[in-house]
Amino acid sequence: MLLTITCTPPEGAAWPASDLGFLLHKNPGRVQAFEQSYGIAHVLYPEASEQRCTVALLLEVDPIRLVRGRSRNTPDFSLGQYVNDRPYAASSLLSVALGSVFRTALRGRCELRPELARTELPLRVELPAVPCKGGPEAARKVFAPLGWEVVATPLPLDPAFPEWGESHYLRLELSGTMRLADALSHLYVLLPVLDGAKHYWLAADEVDKLIRTASGWLGEHPERAWITRRYLARRQSLVRTALARLAEVDDVDPEQLDAVEDTGESNGSADPTEASAVHEAATRTPSLAVARRAAVRAALHEAGAHRVLDLGCGEGVLLRELLSDRMFTEIVGVDVSMRALNIAKRRLRLERMPERMAQRLTLLQGALTYTDARLRGYDAAVLMEVIEHVDPPRLGALERSVFGSAAPDSVLVTTPNSEINVRFEGLAAGEFRHDDHRFEWTRAEFTAWADGVAARYGYAVRYVPIGTPDPEFGPPTQMAVFTKRTTNDEKGAA
């Protein structure tokens, strides 16, 4: 099996393409081999210059090692275990090797170049052979919504006999601009999905792997149920658990999870029994994501805000709800990622939106750690699950930009309460809820930060719990509502 990833920095970039080696923690000047239980994974760089760098992951699968230890009495013991496409076509085995060899890069960590790990890079991924019984359309429907330009070319059954037609294998080429960690997570999850099979024992912790790796994008993917089902090898109990847990992960729209249509595996038919079970599991208690957005809207109404900033708007989940509320006459979504804004445009169907509604919405690219005159003069600003994605040394810059420069009348900030993390199954001690979180605060830490910001920038602050509170550890999400002090407020306080 072969996978190549090529990086070509844009003109004027301050870093050479060969810095890809830093992100992958693999020296471009060396060929490295990593033992796997079923073969050997090789990492090498066919090219590594300032203008262009390509890393190759070459996986040699030993079919004997792959089946070693299986009993001859098992019903699947046959020649097919030894003569198959596993050594040649990208499958779950390549996904496992990718997760093992590039583990640190997959988690978005790079101590030597942390800023580069957070940078969206121009990437090109090539896979010469990918099993995909759904054909090119299946590859496009899973990769395109994530910001990839997809070229999927069917491979013939035999080039010497074109009349035999096409096989169910594709040559897959993906091009896009995104963080390397995001690209690796897409490949890690979606390669076995396209294959439609897992070639190792599927344990219950497979749900944890899926949530941990894909929580940042799977909940908003239009094919999330199909992806989840195929990733978990159609084990209905695991699928129900995974979809219910996705509803509790940051930045997920659980209402969409509940309403998702199951496209089926071969004939497009839905599974109403399973869909009902998923709906019941996901709606048994109010979803945290729904409760968070409801709390934000309620606070905006209470503040009497009409012109609202959604800072760090991501892919537009909150924007969609604000647009549906006629109280908000002007809505501005701001995000540092152009890719996220483009996805927001597609999901909001901005080009087909009624003119009067479209006039209420503006999308801006911008970094919240820099002052921006475009953001001044608004009634309220929302930072929903944003601050924990900012490096602590940069929080001061964010404070100056939002509270000092933009200075809206009200600011709403939500962030996870780290104390309740011990209640999350599969979350190890000290582990964050999302790989991109730079910190997660206790209630006392959040209060200390918010009280300090309010004092420095002339705001009053109150705190609102979000989600079902735990008797010992409090609510899963905490919200601070900042209100700009007036002269009378200050006199009263004095």
KEZABA-283446 format. One line per 3 residues: number of its first residue (from 1); their letters; for each residue z negated, x negated, y of C-alpha. Coordinates in steps of 0.02 Angstrom, whole numbers. Last residue first. Layout:
// residues N
NUM) A) Z:X:Y | ... $
//
This chain:
// residues 494
494) AAG) -2213:932:2654 | -2128:1030:2516 | -2106:1176:2634 $
491) KED) -2031:1063:2767 | -1912:988:2638 | -1859:1158:2577 $
488) NTT) -1833:1217:2757 | -1718:1068:2791 | -1618:1111:2636 $
485) RKT) -1640:1026:2467 | -1487:1015:2357 | -1514:1100:2190 $
482) FVA) -1515:1001:2027 | -1518:1095:1861 | -1569:981:1717 $
479) MQT) -1518:1034:1543 | -1589:985:1373 | -1504:1002:1205 $
476) PPG) -1580:1011:1030 | -1734:1104:1094 | -1913:1043:1067 $
473) FEP) -1980:916:944 | -2133:1001:869 | -2099:1187:873 $
470) DPT) -1910:1157:863 | -1815:1250:998 | -1661:1354:958 $
467) GIP) -1528:1297:1080 | -1537:1247:1263 | -1697:1208:1359 $
464) VYR) -1685:1224:1550 | -1762:1100:1670 | -1785:1110:1858 $
461) VAY) -1732:990:1995 | -1745:984:2185 | -1617:873:2269 $
458) GYR) -1623:746:2411 | -1529:599:2336 | -1666:476:2287 $
455) AAV) -1797:606:2240 | -1678:708:2134 | -1613:552:2046 $
452) GDA) -1790:495:2005 | -1841:666:1938 | -1684:667:1831 $
449) WAT) -1718:496:1754 | -1902:531:1718 | -1860:703:1648 $
446) FEA) -1729:630:1532 | -1850:498:1469 | -1987:627:1440 $
443) RTW) -1870:743:1346 | -1814:600:1235 | -1650:517:1279 $
440) EFR) -1493:474:1181 | -1401:313:1221 | -1225:239:1225 $
437) HDD) -1151:387:1132 | -976:350:1067 | -1024:359:883 $
434) HRF) -1096:534:905 | -1264:606:851 | -1349:438:873 $
431) EGA) -1433:340:734 | -1613:279:759 | -1670:350:592 $
428) ALG) -1520:402:488 | -1430:567:521 | -1382:646:354 $
425) EFR) -1480:806:386 | -1522:831:569 | -1707:869:591 $
422) VNI) -1748:689:636 | -1626:708:781 | -1748:826:866 $
419) ESN) -1825:689:973 | -1655:633:1036 | -1634:782:1152 $
416) PTT) -1447:786:1183 | -1380:792:1363 | -1342:926:1492 $
413) VLV) -1324:896:1679 | -1294:1034:1807 | -1270:985:1990 $
410) SDP) -1290:1107:2135 | -1245:1099:2321 | -1113:966:2285 $
407) AAS) -1147:786:2342 | -975:707:2305 | -1035:541:2378 $
404) GFV) -1222:528:2342 | -1254:645:2196 | -1092:620:2099 $
401) SRE) -1030:445:2147 | -1200:370:2184 | -1273:438:2020 $
398) LAG) -1122:377:1921 | -1143:202:1995 | -1327:202:1947 $
395) LRP) -1281:257:1771 | -1171:104:1749 | -1309:-9:1679 $
392) PDV) -1349:128:1551 | -1172:127:1478 | -1099:301:1501 $
389) HEI) -1066:416:1352 | -1244:486:1362 | -1203:546:1538 $
386) VEM) -1067:665:1481 | -1137:805:1372 | -1095:934:1507 $
383) LVA) -1086:853:1679 | -1059:1006:1789 | -1032:1003:1977 $
380) ADY) -1070:1142:2099 | -1022:1215:2267 | -887:1089:2307 $
377) GRL) -864:990:2469 | -822:818:2402 | -728:782:2240 $
374) RAD) -564:722:2316 | -659:586:2411 | -689:493:2248 $
371) TYT) -832:372:2225 | -819:268:2066 | -930:284:1911 $
368) LAG) -859:456:1873 | -689:382:1832 | -540:486:1882 $
365) QLL) -392:585:1818 | -380:755:1899 | -343:929:1830 $
362) TLR) -335:1075:1952 | -363:1258:1909 | -371:1413:2021 $
359) QAM) -183:1412:2053 | -153:1424:1866 | -244:1591:1862 $
356) REP) -135:1665:2000 | 22:1595:1920 | -10:1667:1747 $
353) MRE) -28:1524:1622 | 128:1470:1527 | 133:1289:1588 $
350) LRL) -57:1279:1580 | -65:1329:1398 | -253:1294:1404 $
347) RRK) -236:1196:1244 | -82:1103:1303 | -155:1059:1473 $
344) AIN) -320:1007:1393 | -225:892:1274 | -141:811:1424 $
341) LAR) -311:791:1508 | -384:709:1352 | -237:587:1347 $
338) MSV) -259:547:1530 | -437:491:1491 | -551:463:1642 $
335) DVG) -586:649:1657 | -597:775:1798 | -574:963:1786 $
332) VIE) -571:1058:1950 | -604:1245:1958 | -577:1353:2112 $
329) TFM) -614:1540:2122 | -754:1543:1994 | -822:1720:1997 $
326) RDS) -667:1776:1902 | -737:1711:1737 | -600:1676:1609 $
323) LLE) -556:1514:1698 | -735:1453:1677 | -723:1483:1490 $
320) RLL) -562:1383:1472 | -629:1243:1580 | -780:1227:1464 $
317) VGE) -671:1181:1315 | -546:1081:1418 | -502:925:1318 $
314) GCG) -626:811:1405 | -702:889:1561 | -795:731:1609 $
311) LDL) -842:812:1774 | -810:999:1777 | -812:1030:1966 $
308) VRH) -841:1207:2028 | -793:1311:2180 | -875:1483:2168 $
305) AGA) -1058:1438:2142 | -1190:1573:2169 | -1325:1459:2100 $
302) EHL) -1377:1592:1974 | -1196:1612:1921 | -1181:1424:1894 $
299) AAR) -1343:1425:1794 | -1280:1566:1684 | -1115:1476:1656 $
296) VAA) -1206:1317:1602 | -1323:1412:1487 | -1177:1501:1405 $
293) RRA) -1087:1334:1380 | -1237:1260:1293 | -1270:1415:1187 $
290) VAL) -1089:1412:1125 | -1102:1226:1080 | -1272:1252:997 $
287) SPT) -1209:1395:890 | -1317:1550:883 | -1387:1568:708 $
284) RTA) -1299:1641:553 | -1135:1616:643 | -1067:1460:557 $
281) AEH) -1123:1505:382 | -1063:1685:395 | -894:1634:464 $
278) VAS) -872:1504:328 | -915:1634:195 | -793:1758:269 $
275) AET) -655:1628:272 | -696:1585:91 | -676:1764:34 $
272) PDA) -525:1793:144 | -427:1647:69 | -265:1649:166 $
269) SGN) -91:1637:93 | 30:1504:155 | 110:1480:-17 $
266) SEG) 68:1300:-53 | -104:1247:6 | -162:1391:114 $
263) TDE) -139:1415:301 | -321:1464:325 | -335:1546:495 $
260) VAD) -474:1486:609 | -586:1618:686 | -752:1538:644 $
257) LQE) -700:1364:694 | -628:1433:855 | -794:1510:898 $
254) PDV) -873:1345:851 | -794:1251:996 | -850:1073:969 $
251) DDV) -897:954:1109 | -1055:889:1025 | -1084:937:843 $
248) EAL) -1170:1099:792 | -1013:1198:751 | -951:1051:648 $
245) RAL) -1101:1080:536 | -1040:1253:486 | -866:1187:449 $
242) ATR) -935:1046:342 | -1055:1157:243 | -920:1285:205 $
239) VLS) -800:1147:150 | -933:1068:39 | -967:1233:-50 $
236) QRR) -781:1266:-66 | -735:1102:-148 | -551:1105:-96 $
233) ALY) -533:916:-114 | -652:884:32 | -513:809:139 $
230) RRT) -399:952:88 | -519:1088:143 | -570:999:302 $
227) IWA) -390:970:356 | -340:1150:322 | -494:1214:415 $
224) REP) -464:1097:563 | -279:1136:585 | -291:1180:770 $
221) HEG) -400:1026:799 | -547:1059:916 | -684:1033:787 $
218) LWG) -590:884:714 | -589:778:872 | -754:692:910 $
215) SAT) -838:744:748 | -708:652:644 | -799:499:577 $
212) RIL) -980:557:567 | -935:734:517 | -815:676:381 $
209) KDV) -932:543:313 | -1077:666:311 | -971:791:215 $
206) EDA) -927:655:89 | -1115:635:64 | -1105:775:-65 $
203) ALW) -1009:663:-184 | -822:662:-225 | -789:536:-363 $
200) YHK) -635:433:-323 | -449:462:-307 | -457:605:-182 $
197) AGD) -306:718:-170 | -200:813:-43 | -95:661:0 $
194) LVP) -84:721:180 | -272:748:185 | -305:579:103 $
191) LLV) -213:497:250 | -292:614:378 | -474:560:379 $
188) YLH) -464:370:389 | -301:376:487 | -374:484:625 $
185) SLA) -534:380:628 | -432:220:646 | -336:290:795 $
182) DAL) -498:347:877 | -579:176:855 | -424:93:929 $
179) RMT) -444:195:1086 | -290:293:1133 | -109:278:1187 $
176) GSL) 13:342:1057 | 148:301:931 | 147:352:747 $
173) ELR) 277:305:617 | 271:380:441 | 396:344:303 $
170) LYH) 374:496:197 | 353:536:12 | 382:710:-62 $
167) SEG) 552:651:-128 | 719:698:-54 | 879:748:-142 $
164) WEP) 954:703:-310 | 1125:699:-227 | 1073:538:-140 $
161) FAP) 1084:444:-306 | 1070:258:-269 | 937:289:-139 $
158) DLP) 829:371:-275 | 706:511:-240 | 750:493:-57 $
155) LPT) 614:456:72 | 576:588:204 | 561:519:381 $
152) AVV) 409:565:486 | 417:511:668 | 260:570:758 $
149) EWG) 212:545:940 | 24:547:930 | -93:637:1051 $
146) LPA) -215:714:927 | -117:877:919 | 32:776:850 $
143) FVK) -60:701:700 | -103:852:591 | 46:966:627 $
140) RAA) 169:821:629 | 123:758:457 | 134:934:384 $
137) EPG) 304:959:467 | 372:799:390 | 347:865:213 $
134) GKC) 205:975:148 | 201:874:-12 | 148:720:84 $
131) PVA) 133:555:-8 | 144:415:122 | 262:267:102 $
128) PLE) 311:138:233 | 160:167:345 | 180:115:527 $
125) VRL) 57:133:671 | 104:97:851 | -29:79:984 $
122) PLE) -34:76:1175 | -221:51:1207 | -353:167:1278 $
119) TRA) -500:60:1331 | -676:88:1264 | -665:-55:1138 $
116) LEP) -590:-161:1278 | -747:-138:1383 | -856:-193:1238 $
113) RLE) -761:-358:1216 | -876:-481:1127 | -999:-351:1060 $
110) CRG) -861:-240:991 | -907:-68:928 | -797:86:914 $
107) RLA) -865:144:746 | -696:117:663 | -695:-59:737 $
104) TRF) -859:-98:649 | -796:-32:482 | -625:-115:485 $
101) VSG) -628:-184:307 | -731:-44:230 | -660:107:320 $
98) LAV) -483:41:300 | -513:7:115 | -577:185:90 $
95) SLL) -426:257:181 | -308:149:78 | -388:221:-80 $
92) SSA) -376:397:-5 | -187:378:-8 | -47:270:59 $
89) AYP) 89:250:-73 | 124:90:-172 | -17:41:-291 $
86) RDN) -68:223:-317 | 104:291:-360 | 72:314:-546 $
83) VYQ) 82:228:-715 | -95:180:-766 | -188:345:-755 $
80) GLS) -30:436:-802 | -34:353:-972 | -171:473:-1017 $
77) FDP) -358:503:-1002 | -372:661:-898 | -460:760:-1035 $
74) TNR) -604:636:-1047 | -630:570:-1221 | -565:397:-1180 $
71) SRG) -716:378:-1066 | -691:305:-896 | -768:134:-866 $
68) RVL) -612:51:-798 | -493:179:-722 | -458:92:-557 $
65) RIP) -486:-80:-630 | -337:-54:-746 | -231:20:-606 $
62) DVE) -260:-137:-499 | -222:-85:-321 | -164:-216:-197 $
59) LLL) -198:-157:-20 | -107:-237:125 | -183:-205:296 $
56) AVT) -67:-277:427 | -109:-323:606 | 27:-332:738 $
53) CRQ) 9:-410:911 | 133:-407:1054 | 144:-480:1229 $
50) ESA) 5:-610:1224 | 56:-662:1049 | 0:-618:873 $
47) EPY) 133:-580:744 | 130:-550:555 | -61:-539:570 $
44) LVH) -153:-532:405 | -285:-427:318 | -284:-417:128 $
41) AIG) -373:-283:26 | -401:-323:-159 | -413:-204:-306 $
38) YSQ) -506:-52:-374 | -687:-94:-335 | -630:-180:-176 $
35) EFA) -631:-367:-142 | -584:-419:34 | -451:-549:72 $
32) QVR) -421:-636:238 | -268:-721:310 | -320:-820:464 $
29) GPN) -254:-857:637 | -266:-676:696 | -456:-684:670 $
26) KHL) -526:-517:610 | -664:-426:704 | -545:-278:726 $
23) LFG) -580:-265:913 | -578:-453:937 | -414:-469:839 $
20) LDS) -333:-340:953 | -363:-473:1086 | -193:-538:1028 $
17) APW) -112:-411:1145 | -170:-512:1294 | -293:-442:1423 $
14) AAG) -281:-409:1609 | -137:-287:1588 | 2:-313:1716 $
11) EPP) 139:-240:1607 | 69:-123:1476 | -12:-200:1323 $
8) TCT) 87:-199:1159 | -23:-162:1008 | 43:-145:831 $
5) ITL) -47:-71:682 | 24:-98:508 | -22:-10:346 $
2) LM) 40:-61:174 | 0:0:0 $
//
